[in-house]
Amino acid sequence: MRKVISSIMLTLLVGVVATMLGCAGTRTQKSAGEMVDDGVIASKVKTALLADDEVSGLQVEVETFKGRVQLGGFVDTMAQAQKAEQIARSVQGVQEVENNLIVK
């Protein structure tokens, strides 16, 4: 009986460890929690860009990976590109901003 209980406990322990490892993020993949966090950050950045009168937020794409925001798309002036970067950096949770905006 003890051997059966030990086998069951070992199986459960292996299952729990495998589940935990499956949810953990790696250098190139996000965990479930990171995916949610990145989605929230991207939404906040996009909302802030749309609310700004100087930046044409509709033409700016926002991608987020592990707190790092990448801005892409087109703006009319260099000042708009700089303002978009400044706005992105001001959002809570943003660790780094890569500004790939193109001035048309």
MARDRENVEX-119257 format. One record per atom (N, C-alpha, C): residue number from 1; atom name; x, y, z. Coordinates in steps of 0.001 Angstrom, whole numbers, plus 524288, in hexadecimal, padded with zeros to 5 digits. Example, Ala and Ser with C-alpha at 12.3 -4.5 7.8 and 13.67 -1.06 7.14 Angstrom:
BEGIN
[r 1,'N',[83386,7E9C6,81E78]] [r 1,'CA',[8300C,7EE6C,81E78]] [r 1,'C',[83390,7F31C,81E78]] [r 2,'N',[83232,7F736,81BA8]] [r 2,'CA',[83566,7FBDC,81BE4]] [r 2,'C',[83264,8001E,81EBE]] 
END
This chain:
BEGIN
[r 1,'N',[8033B,7FB4E,80000]] [r 1,'CA',[80000,80000,80000]] [r 1,'C',[80364,804ED,80000]] [r 2,'N',[80772,804BF,80325]] [r 2,'CA',[80AF0,80941,8036C]] [r 2,'C',[80D94,80A53,7FE36]] [r 3,'N',[80EED,80612,7FB81]] [r 3,'CA',[8117C,8069E,7F670]] [r 3,'C',[80DC8,80927,7F27E]] [r 4,'N',[808D3,807D6,7F2BD]] [r 4,'CA',[804E7,80A0F,7EF37]] [r 4,'C',[80440,80FE3,7F054]] [r 5,'N',[803F2,81153,7F540]] [r 5,'CA',[8035B,816CE,7F6C5]] [r 5,'C',[8082F,819E3,7F516]] [r 6,'N',[80CCC,8179F,7F5CB]] [r 6,'CA',[8119E,81A42,7F428]] [r 6,'C',[811B1,81B11,7EE48]] [r 7,'N',[80FF0,8172C,7EB57]] [r 7,'CA',[80FC2,817A7,7E5A8]] [r 7,'C',[80BF0,81BE3,7E3F6]] [r 8,'N',[80776,81C1A,7E68C]] [r 8,'CA',[8038D,82017,7E551]] [r 8,'C',[805A9,82584,7E694]] [r 9,'N',[80824,82609,7EB22]] [r 9,'CA',[80A5E,82B15,7ECB2]] [r 9,'C',[80E90,82CCA,7E8D0]] [r 10,'N',[811DD,82931,7E721]] [r 10,'CA',[81601,82A68,7E368]] [r 10,'C',[813A6,82C1D,7DE2C]] [r 11,'N',[80FA5,8295F,7DC6D]] [r 11,'CA',[80D07,82ABD,7D78D]] [r 11,'C',[80AA6,8302D,7D7E6]] [r 12,'N',[8080F,8315B,7DC3F]] [r 12,'CA',[805C4,8368E,7DD03]] [r 12,'C',[809F6,83AC6,7DD22]] [r 13,'N',[80E37,839B7,7DFC5]] [r 13,'CA',[8127D,83D7C,7E01C]] [r 13,'C',[814D2,83E8F,7DAB4]] [r 14,'N',[815AC,83A7E,7D7A5]] [r 14,'CA',[817B5,83B2D,7D258]] [r 14,'C',[813DC,83E53,7CF15]] [r 15,'N',[80ECE,83D41,7CFAD]] [r 15,'CA',[80ACE,84029,7CCD1]] [r 15,'C',[80ACA,845EB,7CE3A]] [r 16,'N',[80B3B,84721,7D33B]] [r 16,'CA',[80B4B,84C8F,7D4FD]] [r 16,'C',[8101B,84F5F,7D2E4]] [r 17,'N',[81499,84CE9,7D335]] [r 17,'CA',[8196D,84F4C,7D146]] [r 17,'C',[81914,8502D,7CB63]] [r 18,'N',[81715,84C58,7C885]] [r 18,'CA',[81692,84CEB,7C2DA]] [r 18,'C',[812DC,85159,7C183]] [r 19,'N',[80EA2,851DD,7C46A]] [r 19,'CA',[80AE4,85615,7C383]] [r 19,'C',[80D6E,85B5B,7C48D]] [r 20,'N',[81051,85BBC,7C8C4]] [r 20,'CA',[812DE,860B2,7CA13]] [r 20,'C',[816E2,8622F,7C5ED]] [r 21,'N',[819C5,85E71,7C412]] [r 21,'CA',[81DA8,85F8E,7C00D]] [r 21,'C',[81B0B,86102,7BAE8]] [r 22,'N',[8169B,85EBD,7B9DA]] [r 22,'CA',[813BD,85FFB,7B517]] [r 22,'C',[811A4,86581,7B51F]] [r 23,'N',[810B8,867C5,7B99A]] [r 23,'CA',[80EA2,86D17,7BA0E]] [r 23,'C',[812EB,87136,7BA6E]] [r 24,'N',[817AC,86F79,7BB3B]] [r 24,'CA',[81BF2,87332,7BBDA]] [r 24,'C',[81DAD,8754A,7B698]] [r 25,'N',[81F18,87A2F,7B692]] [r 25,'CA',[8210B,87C89,7B1C2]] [r 25,'C',[826CB,87B50,7B107]] [r 26,'N',[8287A,87BA2,7AC3B]] [r 26,'CA',[82E06,87AFF,7AB08]] [r 26,'C',[82FEC,88017,7A89A]] [r 27,'N',[834B9,88002,7A6C7]] [r 27,'CA',[836EA,884BA,7A46D]] [r 27,'C',[833F2,88643,79F81]] [r 28,'N',[831F5,88271,79CAC]] [r 28,'CA',[82F4D,8838F,797B6]] [r 28,'C',[8296D,882B8,797E3]] [r 29,'N',[82766,8809E,79C28]] [r 29,'CA',[821CD,87FB9,79CA1]] [r 29,'C',[81FCA,88227,7A1A3]] [r 30,'N',[81AE0,883FD,7A16C]] [r 30,'CA',[81878,8866A,7A5F4]] [r 30,'C',[8155E,8826D,7A917]] [r 31,'N',[81536,88331,7AE34]] [r 31,'CA',[811AA,88023,7B174]] [r 31,'C',[80C36,88267,7B0C7]] [r 32,'N',[8084F,87FAE,7B2CB]] [r 32,'CA',[802E9,88193,7B264]] [r 32,'C',[80254,886E4,7B506]] [r 33,'N',[804C0,88794,7B978]] [r 33,'CA',[80478,88C91,7BC40]] [r 33,'C',[80712,890F8,7B93D]] [r 34,'N',[80B7B,88FC4,7B6C7]] [r 34,'CA',[80E33,893B5,7B3AB]] [r 34,'C',[80AFE,89544,7AEE4]] [r 35,'N',[80831,89183,7ACA5]] [r 35,'CA',[804E8,892BC,7A824]] [r 35,'C',[800A9,896A4,7A9AC]] [r 36,'N',[7FE51,895C2,7AE35]] [r 36,'CA',[7FA4A,89955,7B018]] [r 36,'C',[7FCA9,89EA6,7B13F]] [r 37,'N',[80116,89EB6,7B3FB]] [r 37,'CA',[803B5,8A3A3,7B544]] [r 37,'C',[8051E,8A6AD,7B057]] [r 38,'N',[8074B,8A405,7AC76]] [r 38,'CA',[808C7,8A69C,7A79F]] [r 38,'C',[80403,8A8B6,7A4C2]] [r 39,'N',[7FFBC,8A5E1,7A4F6]] [r 39,'CA',[7FAEE,8A7C2,7A27F]] [r 39,'C',[7F8ED,8ACB3,7A50F]] [r 40,'N',[7F939,8ACD8,7AA34]] [r 40,'CA',[7F78C,8B17B,7AD1B]] [r 40,'C',[7FB1B,8B615,7ABDF]] [r 41,'N',[80035,8B528,7ABD7]] [r 41,'CA',[803F4,8B955,7AAA7]] [r 41,'C',[802FE,8BB70,7A52B]] [r 42,'N',[80272,8B7F5,7A15C]] [r 42,'CA',[8018B,8B9A4,79BF6]] [r 42,'C',[7FC85,8BCD3,79B91]] [r 43,'N',[7F874,8BB2A,79E48]] [r 43,'CA',[7F37E,8BE10,79E2C]] [r 43,'C',[7F405,8C374,7A096]] [r 44,'N',[7F6E5,8C3C0,7A4E0]] [r 44,'CA',[7F7AF,8C8CF,7A76D]] [r 44,'C',[7FAD6,8CC85,7A3F4]] [r 45,'N',[7FEE0,8CA6F,7A168]] [r 45,'CA',[8020C,8CDB5,79DF0]] [r 45,'C',[7FEC1,8CF97,7995F]] [r 46,'N',[7FBD3,8CC0F,796F1]] [r 46,'CA',[7F89D,8CD7E,79272]] [r 46,'C',[7F481,8D185,793FF]] [r 47,'N',[7F207,8D0D2,79882]] [r 47,'CA',[7EE22,8D48F,79A6A]] [r 47,'C',[7F08F,8D9E7,79B49]] [r 48,'N',[7F535,8D9F9,79D9E]] [r 48,'CA',[7F7E1,8DEF4,79E91]] [r 48,'C',[7F955,8E19F,79972]] [r 49,'N',[7FAF4,8DE96,7959A]] [r 49,'CA',[7FC4F,8E0D7,7907D]] [r 49,'C',[7F773,8E312,78DCF]] [r 50,'N',[7F31D,8E050,78E30]] [r 50,'CA',[7EE49,8E22D,78BC8]] [r 50,'C',[7EC34,8E714,78E7A]] [r 51,'N',[7ED36,8E78F,7938E]] [r 51,'CA',[7EB47,8EC0F,79686]] [r 51,'C',[7EE8C,8F0F5,795A1]] [r 52,'N',[7F348,8F04B,7939D]] [r 52,'CA',[7F6BE,8F4BE,792D9]] [r 52,'C',[7F55A,8F7AD,78DDC]] [r 53,'N',[7F52A,8FCD3,78E30]] [r 53,'CA',[7F3C5,90014,789B1]] [r 53,'C',[7F82F,90082,785A7]] [r 54,'N',[7FD11,8FFD3,7875B]] [r 54,'CA',[80185,9008A,783D5]] [r 54,'C',[802B8,8FBB0,78094]] [r 55,'N',[801B1,8F71C,782BB]] [r 55,'CA',[80323,8F236,7802D]] [r 55,'C',[7FE58,8EFDD,77D84]] [r 56,'N',[7FF0B,8EE1B,778BD]] [r 56,'CA',[7FAD3,8EB6E,775FE]] [r 56,'C',[7FAE0,8E5B1,777A1]] [r 57,'N',[7F858,8E48F,77BFD]] [r 57,'CA',[7F871,8DF59,77E45]] [r 57,'C',[7F63E,8DB1A,77AD2]] [r 58,'N',[7F2F9,8DC74,7771B]] [r 58,'CA',[7F0BC,8D889,7739B]] [r 58,'C',[7F4CE,8D633,76FF4]] [r 59,'N',[7F8FA,8D91B,76EF2]] [r 59,'CA',[7FD05,8D744,76B5B]] [r 59,'C',[801A1,8D4B8,76E27]] [r 60,'N',[80160,8D46C,77353]] [r 60,'CA',[805A4,8D232,7765F]] [r 60,'C',[80413,8CCC5,77840]] [r 61,'N',[80757,8C8F3,77710]] [r 61,'CA',[80686,8C39C,778DE]] [r 61,'C',[809B0,8C2C1,77DD7]] [r 62,'N',[80764,8BFDB,7817B]] [r 62,'CA',[809FC,8BEDB,78677]] [r 62,'C',[80A56,8B8F5,7874F]] [r 63,'N',[80F17,8B70B,787E9]] [r 63,'CA',[8100D,8B190,78935]] [r 63,'C',[812FB,8B16E,78E5E]] [r 64,'N',[811BF,8AD9E,791A8]] [r 64,'CA',[81449,8AD40,796C1]] [r 64,'C',[8160D,8A7A7,797BA]] [r 65,'N',[81AD5,8A70D,799AB]] [r 65,'CA',[81CEA,8A1F6,79B1E]] [r 65,'C',[81FF7,8A28E,7A028]] [r 66,'N',[81DEC,8A033,7A449]] [r 66,'CA',[82067,8A056,7A972]] [r 66,'C',[821AF,8A5E0,7AB31]] [r 67,'N',[81DEB,8A963,7AA87]] [r 67,'CA',[81E87,8AEC2,7AC50]] [r 67,'C',[8217E,8B252,7A89C]] [r 68,'N',[82363,8B02D,7A45C]] [r 68,'CA',[82631,8B352,7A07B]] [r 68,'C',[82270,8B4BF,79C1A]] [r 69,'N',[821CE,8B9BF,79B33]] [r 69,'CA',[81E07,8BBB2,79763]] [r 69,'C',[820D0,8BD13,79255]] [r 70,'N',[81E92,8BB66,78DFA]] [r 70,'CA',[82099,8BCC5,788D8]] [r 70,'C',[81C67,8BFFC,78613]] [r 71,'N',[81DE9,8C4AD,78476]] [r 71,'CA',[81A6B,8C821,78192]] [r 71,'C',[81BB9,8C7B5,77BC4]] [r 72,'N',[817B9,8C71F,7788D]] [r 72,'CA',[81878,8C6CE,772F0]] [r 72,'C',[81440,8C9DE,7702A]] [r 73,'N',[814F1,8CAA1,76B26]] [r 73,'CA',[8111F,8CD7D,76817]] [r 73,'C',[81352,8D2AA,76648]] [r 74,'N',[80FC0,8D650,76522]] [r 74,'CA',[81140,8DB46,762CA]] [r 74,'C',[80F44,8DFE8,765ED]] [r 75,'N',[8126A,8E404,765FA]] [r 75,'CA',[810E5,8E906,7684C]] [r 75,'C',[8126D,8ED52,76476]] [r 76,'N',[81047,8F1F4,7654D]] [r 76,'CA',[81147,8F647,761B4]] [r 76,'C',[81669,8F91E,762B5]] [r 77,'N',[8181D,8F933,767B0]] [r 77,'CA',[81CD3,8FC30,76901]] [r 77,'C',[82033,8F92F,76CE6]] [r 78,'N',[82525,8FAD3,76D29]] [r 78,'CA',[828AE,8F880,77108]] [r 78,'C',[826CC,8F9B9,7768A]] [r 79,'N',[82482,8FE51,7774B]] [r 79,'CA',[8226C,8FFC4,77C69]] [r 79,'C',[81E27,8FBF8,77E1D]] [r 80,'N',[81AEA,8FA33,77A79]] [r 80,'CA',[816D4,8F668,77BCB]] [r 80,'C',[81940,8F125,77D5B]] [r 81,'N',[81D60,8EF92,77AA5]] [r 81,'CA',[82002,8EAB0,77BED]] [r 81,'C',[8225D,8EAF3,78166]] [r 82,'N',[824CC,8EF4F,782A4]] [r 82,'CA',[8271B,8F006,787D5]] [r 82,'C',[822ED,8F041,78C08]] [r 83,'N',[81E96,8F2E0,78ADD]] [r 83,'CA',[81A43,8F344,78E9D]] [r 83,'C',[817DE,8EDE1,78F99]] [r 84,'N',[8173E,8EABC,78B7A]] [r 84,'CA',[8151B,8E57A,78C10]] [r 84,'C',[8189A,8E230,78F98]] [r 85,'N',[81DB1,8E29B,78EEA]] [r 85,'CA',[8215D,8DFC1,7923D]] [r 85,'C',[820EB,8E192,797E5]] [r 86,'N',[8209A,8E6AB,798A4]] [r 86,'CA',[82012,8E8E2,79DE8]] [r 86,'C',[81B0D,8E6E0,7A07D]] [r 87,'N',[816D5,8E6C7,79D93]] [r 87,'CA',[811D9,8E4DB,79FAD]] [r 87,'C',[81256,8DF24,7A13A]] [r 88,'N',[814A9,8DBF8,79DD4]] [r 88,'CA',[8154D,8D666,79EFF]] [r 88,'C',[81893,8D596,7A3E8]] [r 89,'N',[81CC8,8D888,7A46C]] [r 89,'CA',[82032,8D800,7A90A]] [r 89,'C',[81D68,8D97D,7AE1A]] [r 90,'N',[8197B,8DCD9,7ADB2]] [r 90,'CA',[816C3,8DEAD,7B268]] [r 90,'C',[812B9,8DACA,7B475]] [r 91,'N',[81191,8D6BE,7B179]] [r 91,'CA',[80D9D,8D2EE,7B319]] [r 91,'C',[80FFE,8CF24,7B70D]] [r 92,'N',[80D1D,8CE4F,7BB44]] [r 92,'CA',[80EF7,8CADA,7BF65]] [r 92,'C',[80FA2,8C54C,7BD4F]] [r 93,'N',[81402,8C2E5,7BE89]] [r 93,'CA',[81525,8BD93,7BCDF]] [r 93,'C',[818BE,8BD47,7B82D]] [r 94,'N',[8196A,8C1A5,7B56D]] [r 94,'CA',[81CDE,8C1BF,7B0E3]] [r 94,'C',[82281,8C1DB,7B2CF]] [r 95,'N',[82590,8BE10,7B107]] [r 95,'CA',[82B0B,8BDBE,7B2A0]] [r 95,'C',[82EB0,8C038,7AE9D]] [r 96,'N',[82D20,8BFE4,7A9B7]] [r 96,'CA',[8307C,8C1C9,7A589]] [r 96,'C',[82D06,8C30C,7A0D7]] [r 97,'N',[82EA1,8C6E1,79DAC]] [r 97,'CA',[82BB0,8C842,798F5]] [r 97,'C',[82F64,8C82D,79453]] [r 98,'N',[82DC8,8C55D,79046]] [r 98,'CA',[8309A,8C55D,78B52]] [r 98,'C',[82D3F,8C865,78771]] [r 99,'N',[82F3A,8CCD8,785BF]] [r 99,'CA',[82C37,8D04C,7825C]] [r 99,'C',[82DB6,8CF52,77CAA]] [r 100,'N',[82A3A,8CC9F,779DE]] [r 100,'CA',[82B13,8CB85,77456]] [r 100,'C',[82757,8CEA2,770EB]] [r 101,'N',[8258C,8D301,772E7]] [r 101,'CA',[821DF,8D643,76FE6]] [r 101,'C',[824B8,8D8BB,76B4D]] [r 102,'N',[821EC,8D928,76703]] [r 102,'CA',[82411,8DB71,7623A]] [r 102,'C',[82159,8E095,76134]] [r 103,'N',[8246A,8E4AD,7604E]] [r 103,'CA',[82231,8E9C5,75EF8]] [r 103,'C',[82105,8E9BD,7592E]] [r 104,'N',[81C10,8EAFA,757CE]] [r 104,'CA',[81A8D,8EAE8,75245]] [r 104,'C',[81C28,8EFE5,74F89]] 
END
